[in-house]
């Protein structure tokens, strides 16, 4: 992994203050990034429905009604 010298110095200072290795800091950063991405993806999916003013029961009844309409 290639990290610019300036950033590597910042990471080293961060790790020294917290008493962790650079490898641990990088693993933690990757975990945080992946967790955040996962949350954002879930929110994006629910966001499609977030502005809909639906009552779940009525919505499901409507869909179920379509099944028998054929």
CHARMM internal coordinates of N, CA and C (Angstrom, degrees):
IC EDIT
DIST 1 N 1 CA 1.4430
DIST 1 CA 1 C 1.5293
ANGL 1 N 1 CA 1 C 107.11
DIST 1 C 2 N 1.3006
ANGL 1 CA 1 C 2 N 115.00
DIHE 1 N 1 CA 1 C 2 N 132.02
DIST 2 N 2 CA 1.4578
ANGL 1 C 2 N 2 CA 119.67
DIHE 1 CA 1 C 2 N 2 CA -178.94
DIST 2 CA 2 C 1.5260
ANGL 2 N 2 CA 2 C 109.38
DIHE 1 C 2 N 2 CA 2 C -102.39
DIST 2 C 3 N 1.3279
ANGL 2 CA 2 C 3 N 115.19
DIHE 2 N 2 CA 2 C 3 N 122.71
DIST 3 N 3 CA 1.4688
ANGL 2 C 3 N 3 CA 121.37
DIHE 2 CA 2 C 3 N 3 CA 179.88
DIST 3 CA 3 C 1.5240
ANGL 3 N 3 CA 3 C 107.63
DIHE 2 C 3 N 3 CA 3 C -124.96
DIST 3 C 4 N 1.3249
ANGL 3 CA 3 C 4 N 118.12
DIHE 3 N 3 CA 3 C 4 N 127.48
DIST 4 N 4 CA 1.4686
ANGL 3 C 4 N 4 CA 120.05
DIHE 3 CA 3 C 4 N 4 CA 179.49
DIST 4 CA 4 C 1.5301
ANGL 4 N 4 CA 4 C 110.89
DIHE 3 C 4 N 4 CA 4 C -56.09
DIST 4 C 5 N 1.3416
ANGL 4 CA 4 C 5 N 115.99
DIHE 4 N 4 CA 4 C 5 N 147.00
DIST 5 N 5 CA 1.4681
ANGL 4 C 5 N 5 CA 121.10
DIHE 4 CA 4 C 5 N 5 CA -176.28
DIST 5 CA 5 C 1.5244
ANGL 5 N 5 CA 5 C 113.20
DIHE 4 C 5 N 5 CA 5 C -54.19
DIST 5 C 6 N 1.3087
ANGL 5 CA 5 C 6 N 117.11
DIHE 5 N 5 CA 5 C 6 N -43.83
DIST 6 N 6 CA 1.4683
ANGL 5 C 6 N 6 CA 120.08
DIHE 5 CA 5 C 6 N 6 CA -179.29
DIST 6 CA 6 C 1.5195
ANGL 6 N 6 CA 6 C 111.66
DIHE 5 C 6 N 6 CA 6 C -60.59
DIST 6 C 7 N 1.3136
ANGL 6 CA 6 C 7 N 116.44
DIHE 6 N 6 CA 6 C 7 N -41.95
DIST 7 N 7 CA 1.4685
ANGL 6 C 7 N 7 CA 120.83
DIHE 6 CA 6 C 7 N 7 CA 179.15
DIST 7 CA 7 C 1.5226
ANGL 7 N 7 CA 7 C 110.82
DIHE 6 C 7 N 7 CA 7 C -69.36
DIST 7 C 8 N 1.3196
ANGL 7 CA 7 C 8 N 116.17
DIHE 7 N 7 CA 7 C 8 N -37.20
DIST 8 N 8 CA 1.4589
ANGL 7 C 8 N 8 CA 120.57
DIHE 7 CA 7 C 8 N 8 CA 178.79
DIST 8 CA 8 C 1.5294
ANGL 8 N 8 CA 8 C 110.38
DIHE 7 C 8 N 8 CA 8 C -62.59
DIST 8 C 9 N 1.3377
ANGL 8 CA 8 C 9 N 116.24
DIHE 8 N 8 CA 8 C 9 N -38.99
DIST 9 N 9 CA 1.4721
ANGL 8 C 9 N 9 CA 120.12
DIHE 8 CA 8 C 9 N 9 CA 176.53
DIST 9 CA 9 C 1.5304
ANGL 9 N 9 CA 9 C 110.69
DIHE 8 C 9 N 9 CA 9 C -63.58
DIST 9 C 10 N 1.3311
ANGL 9 CA 9 C 10 N 116.59
DIHE 9 N 9 CA 9 C 10 N -42.21
DIST 10 N 10 CA 1.4695
ANGL 9 C 10 N 10 CA 120.51
DIHE 9 CA 9 C 10 N 10 CA 178.24
DIST 10 CA 10 C 1.5272
ANGL 10 N 10 CA 10 C 110.85
DIHE 9 C 10 N 10 CA 10 C -62.70
DIST 10 C 11 N 1.3146
ANGL 10 CA 10 C 11 N 116.13
DIHE 10 N 10 CA 10 C 11 N -43.77
DIST 11 N 11 CA 1.4662
ANGL 10 C 11 N 11 CA 120.52
DIHE 10 CA 10 C 11 N 11 CA 179.18
DIST 11 CA 11 C 1.5275
ANGL 11 N 11 CA 11 C 110.11
DIHE 10 C 11 N 11 CA 11 C -62.44
DIST 11 C 12 N 1.3210
ANGL 11 CA 11 C 12 N 116.57
DIHE 11 N 11 CA 11 C 12 N -41.99
DIST 12 N 12 CA 1.4604
ANGL 11 C 12 N 12 CA 120.46
DIHE 11 CA 11 C 12 N 12 CA 179.48
DIST 12 CA 12 C 1.5213
ANGL 12 N 12 CA 12 C 111.36
DIHE 11 C 12 N 12 CA 12 C -61.81
DIST 12 C 13 N 1.3349
ANGL 12 CA 12 C 13 N 117.66
DIHE 12 N 12 CA 12 C 13 N -43.11
DIST 13 N 13 CA 1.4748
ANGL 12 C 13 N 13 CA 120.99
DIHE 12 CA 12 C 13 N 13 CA 177.62
DIST 13 CA 13 C 1.5282
ANGL 13 N 13 CA 13 C 110.59
DIHE 12 C 13 N 13 CA 13 C -63.53
DIST 13 C 14 N 1.3083
ANGL 13 CA 13 C 14 N 116.20
DIHE 13 N 13 CA 13 C 14 N -44.67
DIST 14 N 14 CA 1.4692
ANGL 13 C 14 N 14 CA 121.79
DIHE 13 CA 13 C 14 N 14 CA 178.56
DIST 14 CA 14 C 1.5293
ANGL 14 N 14 CA 14 C 110.02
DIHE 13 C 14 N 14 CA 14 C -56.81
DIST 14 C 15 N 1.3239
ANGL 14 CA 14 C 15 N 116.09
DIHE 14 N 14 CA 14 C 15 N -45.97
DIST 15 N 15 CA 1.4655
ANGL 14 C 15 N 15 CA 121.29
DIHE 14 CA 14 C 15 N 15 CA -177.45
DIST 15 CA 15 C 1.5213
ANGL 15 N 15 CA 15 C 111.86
DIHE 14 C 15 N 15 CA 15 C -67.85
DIST 15 C 16 N 1.3121
ANGL 15 CA 15 C 16 N 116.21
DIHE 15 N 15 CA 15 C 16 N -39.27
DIST 16 N 16 CA 1.4647
ANGL 15 C 16 N 16 CA 119.64
DIHE 15 CA 15 C 16 N 16 CA 179.86
DIST 16 CA 16 C 1.5275
ANGL 16 N 16 CA 16 C 110.26
DIHE 15 C 16 N 16 CA 16 C -63.49
DIST 16 C 17 N 1.3210
ANGL 16 CA 16 C 17 N 117.22
DIHE 16 N 16 CA 16 C 17 N -42.81
DIST 17 N 17 CA 1.4657
ANGL 16 C 17 N 17 CA 121.68
DIHE 16 CA 16 C 17 N 17 CA 179.31
DIST 17 CA 17 C 1.5288
ANGL 17 N 17 CA 17 C 110.63
DIHE 16 C 17 N 17 CA 17 C -61.87
DIST 17 C 18 N 1.3253
ANGL 17 CA 17 C 18 N 117.01
DIHE 17 N 17 CA 17 C 18 N -39.44
DIST 18 N 18 CA 1.4577
ANGL 17 C 18 N 18 CA 121.65
DIHE 17 CA 17 C 18 N 18 CA -176.06
DIST 18 CA 18 C 1.5278
ANGL 18 N 18 CA 18 C 113.79
DIHE 17 C 18 N 18 CA 18 C -92.38
DIST 18 C 19 N 1.3141
ANGL 18 CA 18 C 19 N 115.71
DIHE 18 N 18 CA 18 C 19 N -8.61
DIST 19 N 19 CA 1.4542
ANGL 18 C 19 N 19 CA 119.73
DIHE 18 CA 18 C 19 N 19 CA 178.75
DIST 19 CA 19 C 1.5249
ANGL 19 N 19 CA 19 C 113.89
DIHE 18 C 19 N 19 CA 19 C 69.41
DIST 19 C 20 N 1.3322
ANGL 19 CA 19 C 20 N 115.54
DIHE 19 N 19 CA 19 C 20 N 37.98
DIST 20 N 20 CA 1.4633
ANGL 19 C 20 N 20 CA 120.29
DIHE 19 CA 19 C 20 N 20 CA 178.87
DIST 20 CA 20 C 1.5256
ANGL 20 N 20 CA 20 C 109.56
DIHE 19 C 20 N 20 CA 20 C -126.65
DIST 20 C 21 N 1.3124
ANGL 20 CA 20 C 21 N 116.04
DIHE 20 N 20 CA 20 C 21 N 163.09
DIST 21 N 21 CA 1.4660
ANGL 20 C 21 N 21 CA 120.12
DIHE 20 CA 20 C 21 N 21 CA 177.89
DIST 21 CA 21 C 1.5325
ANGL 21 N 21 CA 21 C 109.95
DIHE 20 C 21 N 21 CA 21 C -79.53
DIST 21 C 22 N 1.3258
ANGL 21 CA 21 C 22 N 115.63
DIHE 21 N 21 CA 21 C 22 N 161.26
DIST 22 N 22 CA 1.4678
ANGL 21 C 22 N 22 CA 119.36
DIHE 21 CA 21 C 22 N 22 CA 175.99
DIST 22 CA 22 C 1.5183
ANGL 22 N 22 CA 22 C 110.30
DIHE 21 C 22 N 22 CA 22 C -63.26
DIST 22 C 23 N 1.3365
ANGL 22 CA 22 C 23 N 116.15
DIHE 22 N 22 CA 22 C 23 N -37.63
DIST 23 N 23 CA 1.4709
ANGL 22 C 23 N 23 CA 119.52
DIHE 22 CA 22 C 23 N 23 CA 179.18
DIST 23 CA 23 C 1.5276
ANGL 23 N 23 CA 23 C 110.05
DIHE 22 C 23 N 23 CA 23 C -59.99
DIST 23 C 24 N 1.3457
ANGL 23 CA 23 C 24 N 117.00
DIHE 23 N 23 CA 23 C 24 N -42.80
DIST 24 N 24 CA 1.4717
ANGL 23 C 24 N 24 CA 121.05
DIHE 23 CA 23 C 24 N 24 CA 179.41
DIST 24 CA 24 C 1.5279
ANGL 24 N 24 CA 24 C 110.28
DIHE 23 C 24 N 24 CA 24 C -63.70
DIST 24 C 25 N 1.3283
ANGL 24 CA 24 C 25 N 116.51
DIHE 24 N 24 CA 24 C 25 N -42.57
DIST 25 N 25 CA 1.4672
ANGL 24 C 25 N 25 CA 120.10
DIHE 24 CA 24 C 25 N 25 CA 179.81
DIST 25 CA 25 C 1.5216
ANGL 25 N 25 CA 25 C 110.87
DIHE 24 C 25 N 25 CA 25 C -61.95
DIST 25 C 26 N 1.3228
ANGL 25 CA 25 C 26 N 116.66
DIHE 25 N 25 CA 25 C 26 N -41.34
DIST 26 N 26 CA 1.4593
ANGL 25 C 26 N 26 CA 120.74
DIHE 25 CA 25 C 26 N 26 CA -179.54
DIST 26 CA 26 C 1.5297
ANGL 26 N 26 CA 26 C 110.41
DIHE 25 C 26 N 26 CA 26 C -69.26
DIST 26 C 27 N 1.3367
ANGL 26 CA 26 C 27 N 117.09
DIHE 26 N 26 CA 26 C 27 N -41.67
DIST 27 N 27 CA 1.4826
ANGL 26 C 27 N 27 CA 119.61
DIHE 26 CA 26 C 27 N 27 CA 176.40
DIST 27 CA 27 C 1.5240
ANGL 27 N 27 CA 27 C 110.42
DIHE 26 C 27 N 27 CA 27 C -59.71
DIST 27 C 28 N 1.3381
ANGL 27 CA 27 C 28 N 116.12
DIHE 27 N 27 CA 27 C 28 N -44.50
DIST 28 N 28 CA 1.4673
ANGL 27 C 28 N 28 CA 120.27
DIHE 27 CA 27 C 28 N 28 CA 179.83
DIST 28 CA 28 C 1.5262
ANGL 28 N 28 CA 28 C 111.33
DIHE 27 C 28 N 28 CA 28 C -62.61
DIST 28 C 29 N 1.3345
ANGL 28 CA 28 C 29 N 116.04
DIHE 28 N 28 CA 28 C 29 N -41.00
DIST 29 N 29 CA 1.4682
ANGL 28 C 29 N 29 CA 120.20
DIHE 28 CA 28 C 29 N 29 CA 179.91
DIST 29 CA 29 C 1.5228
ANGL 29 N 29 CA 29 C 110.98
DIHE 28 C 29 N 29 CA 29 C -64.42
DIST 29 C 30 N 1.3191
ANGL 29 CA 29 C 30 N 116.41
DIHE 29 N 29 CA 29 C 30 N -41.39
DIST 30 N 30 CA 1.4689
ANGL 29 C 30 N 30 CA 120.16
DIHE 29 CA 29 C 30 N 30 CA 178.25
DIST 30 CA 30 C 1.5213
ANGL 30 N 30 CA 30 C 110.15
DIHE 29 C 30 N 30 CA 30 C -64.28
DIST 30 C 31 N 1.3200
ANGL 30 CA 30 C 31 N 117.24
DIHE 30 N 30 CA 30 C 31 N -43.74
DIST 31 N 31 CA 1.4684
ANGL 30 C 31 N 31 CA 121.13
DIHE 30 CA 30 C 31 N 31 CA 178.50
DIST 31 CA 31 C 1.5263
ANGL 31 N 31 CA 31 C 110.85
DIHE 30 C 31 N 31 CA 31 C -60.12
DIST 31 C 32 N 1.3358
ANGL 31 CA 31 C 32 N 117.08
DIHE 31 N 31 CA 31 C 32 N -44.12
DIST 32 N 32 CA 1.4676
ANGL 31 C 32 N 32 CA 120.63
DIHE 31 CA 31 C 32 N 32 CA 178.64
DIST 32 CA 32 C 1.5252
ANGL 32 N 32 CA 32 C 110.95
DIHE 31 C 32 N 32 CA 32 C -62.23
DIST 32 C 33 N 1.3323
ANGL 32 CA 32 C 33 N 116.69
DIHE 32 N 32 CA 32 C 33 N -42.82
DIST 33 N 33 CA 1.4579
ANGL 32 C 33 N 33 CA 120.94
DIHE 32 CA 32 C 33 N 33 CA -179.71
DIST 33 CA 33 C 1.5307
ANGL 33 N 33 CA 33 C 110.92
DIHE 32 C 33 N 33 CA 33 C -62.46
DIST 33 C 34 N 1.3295
ANGL 33 CA 33 C 34 N 116.76
DIHE 33 N 33 CA 33 C 34 N -45.62
DIST 34 N 34 CA 1.4549
ANGL 33 C 34 N 34 CA 120.25
DIHE 33 CA 33 C 34 N 34 CA -178.81
DIST 34 CA 34 C 1.5216
ANGL 34 N 34 CA 34 C 111.80
DIHE 33 C 34 N 34 CA 34 C -67.23
DIST 34 C 35 N 1.3267
ANGL 34 CA 34 C 35 N 116.85
DIHE 34 N 34 CA 34 C 35 N -37.31
DIST 35 N 35 CA 1.4654
ANGL 34 C 35 N 35 CA 120.72
DIHE 34 CA 34 C 35 N 35 CA 177.54
DIST 35 CA 35 C 1.5205
ANGL 35 N 35 CA 35 C 110.26
DIHE 34 C 35 N 35 CA 35 C -64.99
DIST 35 C 36 N 1.3339
ANGL 35 CA 35 C 36 N 116.04
DIHE 35 N 35 CA 35 C 36 N -45.32
DIST 36 N 36 CA 1.4660
ANGL 35 C 36 N 36 CA 120.34
DIHE 35 CA 35 C 36 N 36 CA 178.96
DIST 36 CA 36 C 1.5171
ANGL 36 N 36 CA 36 C 110.88
DIHE 35 C 36 N 36 CA 36 C -61.72
DIST 36 C 37 N 1.3261
ANGL 36 CA 36 C 37 N 116.67
DIHE 36 N 36 CA 36 C 37 N -43.06
DIST 37 N 37 CA 1.4648
ANGL 36 C 37 N 37 CA 120.64
DIHE 36 CA 36 C 37 N 37 CA 179.83
DIST 37 CA 37 C 1.5205
ANGL 37 N 37 CA 37 C 110.41
DIHE 36 C 37 N 37 CA 37 C -62.01
DIST 37 C 38 N 1.3228
ANGL 37 CA 37 C 38 N 116.63
DIHE 37 N 37 CA 37 C 38 N -41.72
DIST 38 N 38 CA 1.4575
ANGL 37 C 38 N 38 CA 121.30
DIHE 37 CA 37 C 38 N 38 CA 179.54
DIST 38 CA 38 C 1.5275
ANGL 38 N 38 CA 38 C 110.54
DIHE 37 C 38 N 38 CA 38 C -61.76
DIST 38 C 39 N 1.3230
ANGL 38 CA 38 C 39 N 116.21
DIHE 38 N 38 CA 38 C 39 N -44.68
DIST 39 N 39 CA 1.4657
ANGL 38 C 39 N 39 CA 120.47
DIHE 38 CA 38 C 39 N 39 CA 179.55
DIST 39 CA 39 C 1.5214
ANGL 39 N 39 CA 39 C 109.99
DIHE 38 C 39 N 39 CA 39 C -63.55
DIST 39 C 40 N 1.3216
ANGL 39 CA 39 C 40 N 117.20
DIHE 39 N 39 CA 39 C 40 N -43.74
DIST 40 N 40 CA 1.4672
ANGL 39 C 40 N 40 CA 120.59
DIHE 39 CA 39 C 40 N 40 CA -179.73
DIST 40 CA 40 C 1.5220
ANGL 40 N 40 CA 40 C 111.54
DIHE 39 C 40 N 40 CA 40 C -63.39
DIST 40 C 41 N 1.3206
ANGL 40 CA 40 C 41 N 117.50
DIHE 40 N 40 CA 40 C 41 N -38.77
DIST 41 N 41 CA 1.4643
ANGL 40 C 41 N 41 CA 121.08
DIHE 40 CA 40 C 41 N 41 CA 178.38
DIST 41 CA 41 C 1.5274
ANGL 41 N 41 CA 41 C 110.54
DIHE 40 C 41 N 41 CA 41 C -64.38
DIST 41 C 42 N 1.3344
ANGL 41 CA 41 C 42 N 116.47
DIHE 41 N 41 CA 41 C 42 N -43.30
DIST 42 N 42 CA 1.4707
ANGL 41 C 42 N 42 CA 119.59
DIHE 41 CA 41 C 42 N 42 CA 178.17
DIST 42 CA 42 C 1.5246
ANGL 42 N 42 CA 42 C 110.80
DIHE 41 C 42 N 42 CA 42 C -63.61
DIST 42 C 43 N 1.3293
ANGL 42 CA 42 C 43 N 116.63
DIHE 42 N 42 CA 42 C 43 N -43.24
DIST 43 N 43 CA 1.4617
ANGL 42 C 43 N 43 CA 120.09
DIHE 42 CA 42 C 43 N 43 CA -179.74
DIST 43 CA 43 C 1.5206
ANGL 43 N 43 CA 43 C 111.25
DIHE 42 C 43 N 43 CA 43 C -64.56
DIST 43 C 44 N 1.3279
ANGL 43 CA 43 C 44 N 116.25
DIHE 43 N 43 CA 43 C 44 N -36.38
DIST 44 N 44 CA 1.4601
ANGL 43 C 44 N 44 CA 119.86
DIHE 43 CA 43 C 44 N 44 CA 178.87
DIST 44 CA 44 C 1.5273
ANGL 44 N 44 CA 44 C 109.79
DIHE 43 C 44 N 44 CA 44 C -62.11
DIST 44 C 45 N 1.3081
ANGL 44 CA 44 C 45 N 117.20
DIHE 44 N 44 CA 44 C 45 N -42.63
DIST 45 N 45 CA 1.4530
ANGL 44 C 45 N 45 CA 121.45
DIHE 44 CA 44 C 45 N 45 CA 179.16
DIST 45 CA 45 C 1.5225
ANGL 45 N 45 CA 45 C 111.83
DIHE 44 C 45 N 45 CA 45 C -63.93
DIST 45 C 46 N 1.3110
ANGL 45 CA 45 C 46 N 116.51
DIHE 45 N 45 CA 45 C 46 N -45.54
DIST 46 N 46 CA 1.4623
ANGL 45 C 46 N 46 CA 119.46
DIHE 45 CA 45 C 46 N 46 CA 178.72
DIST 46 CA 46 C 1.5163
ANGL 46 N 46 CA 46 C 111.19
DIHE 45 C 46 N 46 CA 46 C -71.48
DIST 46 C 47 N 1.3259
ANGL 46 CA 46 C 47 N 116.23
DIHE 46 N 46 CA 46 C 47 N -24.58
DIST 47 N 47 CA 1.4579
ANGL 46 C 47 N 47 CA 120.28
DIHE 46 CA 46 C 47 N 47 CA 179.65
DIST 47 CA 47 C 1.5142
ANGL 47 N 47 CA 47 C 112.78
DIHE 46 C 47 N 47 CA 47 C -61.90
DIST 47 C 48 N 1.3290
ANGL 47 CA 47 C 48 N 117.21
DIHE 47 N 47 CA 47 C 48 N -26.82
DIST 48 N 48 CA 1.4633
ANGL 47 C 48 N 48 CA 120.16
DIHE 47 CA 47 C 48 N 48 CA 177.99
DIST 48 CA 48 C 1.5195
ANGL 48 N 48 CA 48 C 111.21
DIHE 47 C 48 N 48 CA 48 C -61.75
DIST 48 C 49 N 1.3385
ANGL 48 CA 48 C 49 N 116.20
DIHE 48 N 48 CA 48 C 49 N -31.31
DIST 49 N 49 CA 1.4532
ANGL 48 C 49 N 49 CA 121.53
DIHE 48 CA 48 C 49 N 49 CA -177.23
DIST 49 CA 49 C 1.5232
ANGL 49 N 49 CA 49 C 112.47
DIHE 48 C 49 N 49 CA 49 C -101.42
DIST 49 C 50 N 1.3048
ANGL 49 CA 49 C 50 N 117.95
DIHE 49 N 49 CA 49 C 50 N -8.28
DIST 50 N 50 CA 1.4621
ANGL 49 C 50 N 50 CA 120.34
DIHE 49 CA 49 C 50 N 50 CA -171.52
DIST 50 CA 50 C 1.5229
ANGL 50 N 50 CA 50 C 113.69
DIHE 49 C 50 N 50 CA 50 C -64.45
DIST 50 C 51 N 1.3211
ANGL 50 CA 50 C 51 N 117.96
DIHE 50 N 50 CA 50 C 51 N -29.39
DIST 51 N 51 CA 1.4653
ANGL 50 C 51 N 51 CA 120.10
DIHE 50 CA 50 C 51 N 51 CA -178.10
DIST 51 CA 51 C 1.5305
ANGL 51 N 51 CA 51 C 112.88
DIHE 50 C 51 N 51 CA 51 C -91.64
DIST 51 C 52 N 1.3138
ANGL 51 CA 51 C 52 N 116.48
DIHE 51 N 51 CA 51 C 52 N -4.02
DIST 52 N 52 CA 1.4668
ANGL 51 C 52 N 52 CA 120.80
DIHE 51 CA 51 C 52 N 52 CA 179.64
DIST 52 CA 52 C 1.5244
ANGL 52 N 52 CA 52 C 108.73
DIHE 51 C 52 N 52 CA 52 C -78.19
DIST 52 C 53 N 1.3043
ANGL 52 CA 52 C 53 N 116.00
DIHE 52 N 52 CA 52 C 53 N 133.98
DIST 53 N 53 CA 1.4628
ANGL 52 C 53 N 53 CA 121.17
DIHE 52 CA 52 C 53 N 53 CA 177.16
DIST 53 CA 53 C 1.5257
ANGL 53 N 53 CA 53 C 107.45
DIHE 52 C 53 N 53 CA 53 C -98.40
DIST 53 C 54 N 1.3236
ANGL 53 CA 53 C 54 N 115.46
DIHE 53 N 53 CA 53 C 54 N 83.44
DIST 54 N 54 CA 1.4504
ANGL 53 C 54 N 54 CA 121.15
DIHE 53 CA 53 C 54 N 54 CA -176.17
DIST 54 CA 54 C 1.5205
ANGL 54 N 54 CA 54 C 110.55
DIHE 53 C 54 N 54 CA 54 C -120.52
DIST 54 C 55 N 1.3129
ANGL 54 CA 54 C 55 N 114.75
DIHE 54 N 54 CA 54 C 55 N 145.41
DIST 55 N 55 CA 1.4516
ANGL 54 C 55 N 55 CA 119.96
DIHE 54 CA 54 C 55 N 55 CA 167.89
DIST 55 CA 55 C 1.5166
ANGL 55 N 55 CA 55 C 105.65
DIHE 54 C 55 N 55 CA 55 C -99.76
DIST 55 C 56 N 1.3133
ANGL 55 CA 55 C 56 N 116.71
DIHE 55 N 55 CA 55 C 56 N 125.71
DIST 56 N 56 CA 1.4563
ANGL 55 C 56 N 56 CA 121.29
DIHE 55 CA 55 C 56 N 56 CA -172.33
DIST 56 CA 56 C 1.5256
ANGL 56 N 56 CA 56 C 112.74
DIHE 55 C 56 N 56 CA 56 C -54.69
DIST 56 C 57 N 1.3126
ANGL 56 CA 56 C 57 N 117.52
DIHE 56 N 56 CA 56 C 57 N -45.92
DIST 57 N 57 CA 1.4677
ANGL 56 C 57 N 57 CA 120.75
DIHE 56 CA 56 C 57 N 57 CA -177.83
DIST 57 CA 57 C 1.5145
ANGL 57 N 57 CA 57 C 112.33
DIHE 56 C 57 N 57 CA 57 C -61.33
DIST 57 C 58 N 1.3334
ANGL 57 CA 57 C 58 N 116.68
DIHE 57 N 57 CA 57 C 58 N -46.59
DIST 58 N 58 CA 1.4628
ANGL 57 C 58 N 58 CA 120.33
DIHE 57 CA 57 C 58 N 58 CA 179.94
DIST 58 CA 58 C 1.5230
ANGL 58 N 58 CA 58 C 111.07
DIHE 57 C 58 N 58 CA 58 C -65.29
DIST 58 C 59 N 1.3190
ANGL 58 CA 58 C 59 N 116.12
DIHE 58 N 58 CA 58 C 59 N -39.43
DIST 59 N 59 CA 1.4550
ANGL 58 C 59 N 59 CA 120.74
DIHE 58 CA 58 C 59 N 59 CA 179.47
DIST 59 CA 59 C 1.5285
ANGL 59 N 59 CA 59 C 110.29
DIHE 58 C 59 N 59 CA 59 C -62.34
DIST 59 C 60 N 1.3317
ANGL 59 CA 59 C 60 N 116.96
DIHE 59 N 59 CA 59 C 60 N -48.33
DIST 60 N 60 CA 1.4641
ANGL 59 C 60 N 60 CA 120.67
DIHE 59 CA 59 C 60 N 60 CA 179.42
DIST 60 CA 60 C 1.5267
ANGL 60 N 60 CA 60 C 111.96
DIHE 59 C 60 N 60 CA 60 C -64.05
DIST 60 C 61 N 1.3241
ANGL 60 CA 60 C 61 N 117.25
DIHE 60 N 60 CA 60 C 61 N -40.63
DIST 61 N 61 CA 1.4617
ANGL 60 C 61 N 61 CA 120.22
DIHE 60 CA 60 C 61 N 61 CA 177.18
DIST 61 CA 61 C 1.5276
ANGL 61 N 61 CA 61 C 111.21
DIHE 60 C 61 N 61 CA 61 C -60.34
DIST 61 C 62 N 1.3295
ANGL 61 CA 61 C 62 N 115.58
DIHE 61 N 61 CA 61 C 62 N -39.83
DIST 62 N 62 CA 1.4624
ANGL 61 C 62 N 62 CA 120.14
DIHE 61 CA 61 C 62 N 62 CA 178.26
DIST 62 CA 62 C 1.5182
ANGL 62 N 62 CA 62 C 112.05
DIHE 61 C 62 N 62 CA 62 C -63.52
DIST 62 C 63 N 1.3068
ANGL 62 CA 62 C 63 N 115.88
DIHE 62 N 62 CA 62 C 63 N -44.69
DIST 63 N 63 CA 1.4705
ANGL 62 C 63 N 63 CA 119.81
DIHE 62 CA 62 C 63 N 63 CA 179.18
DIST 63 CA 63 C 1.5160
ANGL 63 N 63 CA 63 C 109.96
DIHE 62 C 63 N 63 CA 63 C -65.54
DIST 63 C 64 N 1.3155
ANGL 63 CA 63 C 64 N 116.74
DIHE 63 N 63 CA 63 C 64 N -43.89
DIST 64 N 64 CA 1.4675
ANGL 63 C 64 N 64 CA 119.63
DIHE 63 CA 63 C 64 N 64 CA -179.95
DIST 64 CA 64 C 1.5232
ANGL 64 N 64 CA 64 C 111.00
DIHE 63 C 64 N 64 CA 64 C -63.57
DIST 64 C 65 N 1.3152
ANGL 64 CA 64 C 65 N 116.30
DIHE 64 N 64 CA 64 C 65 N -33.98
DIST 65 N 65 CA 1.4587
ANGL 64 C 65 N 65 CA 120.95
DIHE 64 CA 64 C 65 N 65 CA 177.05
DIST 65 CA 65 C 1.5174
ANGL 65 N 65 CA 65 C 111.95
DIHE 64 C 65 N 65 CA 65 C -63.29
DIST 65 C 66 N 1.3269
ANGL 65 CA 65 C 66 N 116.24
DIHE 65 N 65 CA 65 C 66 N -33.54
DIST 66 N 66 CA 1.4668
ANGL 65 C 66 N 66 CA 120.77
DIHE 65 CA 65 C 66 N 66 CA 179.40
DIST 66 CA 66 C 1.5350
ANGL 66 N 66 CA 66 C 110.19
DIHE 65 C 66 N 66 CA 66 C -66.55
DIST 66 C 67 N 1.3018
ANGL 66 CA 66 C 67 N 117.89
DIHE 66 N 66 CA 66 C 67 N -30.83
DIST 67 N 67 CA 1.4517
ANGL 66 C 67 N 67 CA 120.83
DIHE 66 CA 66 C 67 N 67 CA -178.38
DIST 67 CA 67 C 1.5236
ANGL 67 N 67 CA 67 C 111.79
DIHE 66 C 67 N 67 CA 67 C -64.92
DIST 67 C 68 N 1.3265
ANGL 67 CA 67 C 68 N 115.20
DIHE 67 N 67 CA 67 C 68 N -37.03
DIST 68 N 68 CA 1.4595
ANGL 67 C 68 N 68 CA 119.20
DIHE 67 CA 67 C 68 N 68 CA -177.84
DIST 68 CA 68 C 1.5273
ANGL 68 N 68 CA 68 C 112.63
DIHE 67 C 68 N 68 CA 68 C -88.94
DIST 68 C 69 N 1.3309
ANGL 68 CA 68 C 69 N 117.31
DIHE 68 N 68 CA 68 C 69 N -4.22
DIST 69 N 69 CA 1.4551
ANGL 68 C 69 N 69 CA 120.84
DIHE 68 CA 68 C 69 N 69 CA -175.60
DIST 69 CA 69 C 1.5332
ANGL 69 N 69 CA 69 C 112.91
DIHE 68 C 69 N 69 CA 69 C -78.24
DIST 69 C 70 N 1.3169
ANGL 69 CA 69 C 70 N 119.01
DIHE 69 N 69 CA 69 C 70 N -12.18
DIST 70 N 70 CA 1.4529
ANGL 69 C 70 N 70 CA 122.18
DIHE 69 CA 69 C 70 N 70 CA -173.77
DIST 70 CA 70 C 1.4568
ANGL 70 N 70 CA 70 C 111.93
DIHE 69 C 70 N 70 CA 70 C -77.65
END
COOR INIT
IC SEED 1 N 1 CA 1 C
IC BUILD
